């Protein structure tokens, strides 16, 4: 028997609440994050914006900060990925 998957609107709401805990930190460095979508296999796709898009630390921000916050709030999430990241020079 598969575990009950929460409603899409509830899932989005919980992800946005997790992102809201990170946004002040990202914003203090001129960056941000936006939810793009959630795939059927429970992968959350995000876009880092502003300074975060080209920051050399963006991978660590994703893994140690954003992904951890989302997975703690929503254990059903399998992975969190950033799209459209630009390589740091």
Phi, psi and omega in degrees: 000129180279147176294150180295128177270132182291158178305147181302317182294323177292320178298312179299318180299317180291322178294315179299321178296320176295317179295324179299332178288336182265335186302320178300322179291316179295318181295328180294340177255012178084018182240184179193181180212143176224144178283127178265303176193175176234121182281167179298333180269018175067039170262128179266125179253125183237161172237123172278139185236169178060221183297333181293335184296326183244007183291136178297340180266007185299326178297315179294322177301316181295310187284309186279335183253288189293310181298318179298315180298317181293314182293329176291322181282326184226086183299341180291341180292127182274320179204162178230125181231151175257136176255159174062027175289138176261137180296139177287144180272000000 
